[in-house]
Structure formats: structure tokens, C-alpha cells
């Protein structure tokens, strides 16, 4: 499970959106549910994630946030020298929802249901 400690600490301050953005962008790409959102590729490209915080709110036990994620994907192939389909990067986008536990900073990350 992902722990967003810095984001929890920044909750209620003007820096919250910036800190949350930075913390998500620093995550390993495998920790984000990007594969389910891909339309042009089959593998998300590491280091291509850019986050936009759409909204956030507070409940009794958690902070809820919805974020948009821009990223790139590729169609994985054999990458042989004579492969006629070079690896082209595709622009992708998805919305995810975060629930950050206010005591532990443990965070559930799921695809947004529009």
C-alpha cells in the first residue's frame, strides 16, 4: 500500500495540491492503476506521469482527492532491428481517486468511475 505522508502533513495548507502532485509523480508507475486506462498502448512509460489535482475533500477518517494523470504508453514489441513497428509513445489520460487515511497516511488508489 502507498503511504502519502507528505500530502497528509500538508493537508489544510495552500501547499497541499503541490505536495500531492509531487508525491504521486514520484511513485513507481506500477503503483498507479494506469494499465486499465490505456487506449493506445500496452505498457505505461516510466517517468512520463504528470498529475493535475482536480479536487479534494475531508471526511472523518480520510482525505479524498480526485486527480487527473497524463502519461505515455507504448505498444511493446520484439524491438528487433528489422521490426517494422517502432516503439512510438502514445499520450494517455485517466482520472484516479485517492483516499488518504488521516492517521496512517496509507492510501487507496483506484480508477475514477466518471
N, C-alpha and C positions, 0 to 999 in steps of 0.2 A: 504494500500500500504506500502511496505517495504521502509525504508529510510536507505541508506548505507552512513551515514555521515562521518564515519572514513575513508572509502575507497575513498570517494570523496576528502577528505583532503589529503590523501596520494598519489593521482594521480600525476604522473610525478616524483615520488621518487623511489628509489630502494626498499622501503618497501611496495609498492602498492600490490604486489601479496600476501605477508604475511598478510597484513591487510585485504584484501578482503577475503582471505581464513578464517581467524578468524571470521570475521563478518558474513559470510554465515553460518559457523559451529555453531554460537551462536543463529541463528534464530530458532524460533519454527518450528518443522518439517512440520506443516500444512501450512506454508508459502512457501514451496517449492513444485513444481509440480511432486512429486515422484510417486504418485499412478499410473499415466499414464505410467510410465516406468517399473513397476514391472512385472517380468515374473515368479517368483517363489512363491510369497506370495500375501496376500491381504491387509496387513496393514504394513506401514513402522514403524520401531522401533525407538523410540525417543532416541537421544543420540548416534546414530550409524553413523552419517553423517561425512564423510571425504571428503574434497574438494581439487581439483587439478586445478589451473588456467592454462588453455590451451593457451589462447591468449587474447590480449586486444588492443583496438584502440580508437582514439578520433575523434569525429565528432564536428560540430559547437556547438551543444547544448547538447551533451551527450557523455558519456564514454560507449563503448561497450566492453563486456567481454564474453568469452565462457569458461565455467568451466565444469569439469567432477566431478560427485558426486558418491562416493562409499557409499552405505548404506546397511542396512539389513532390511528384511521384515519377517513377519510370516504369516502363514495361521491361521486366527482367528477361533477358535472352541469354544466349550462349556466349555472347561477346567474342565470337570467333573473328579472326581477321577478315574473313570473307562473308560475314553475316550482313545481309542486305538491309537489315533494320537496325540502324544505330540507336543507342540509348538516348532518347530525347526526353527532356524533362517536361512534365505536364503541370500546369498550375491547378491546384485543388483548393477547396474551401470546405469547412464544416463548422457547425456550432456545437459546443460541448457545455455541459453543466457540471459545476463543481459544488461539492458540499464539504466544507472545512469544519471539522469538529472543533469547537471552541476551547476544549480542554487539552486535546492531544495533538491538534493540527493535522491529524490523519484525514485524508481527503479522498472522497469517492469522485471519480471522473467518468462520466457517461455521455454518450451521444445525446444531443438535444432532440426532443420529439416535437419539432417545429411549433 
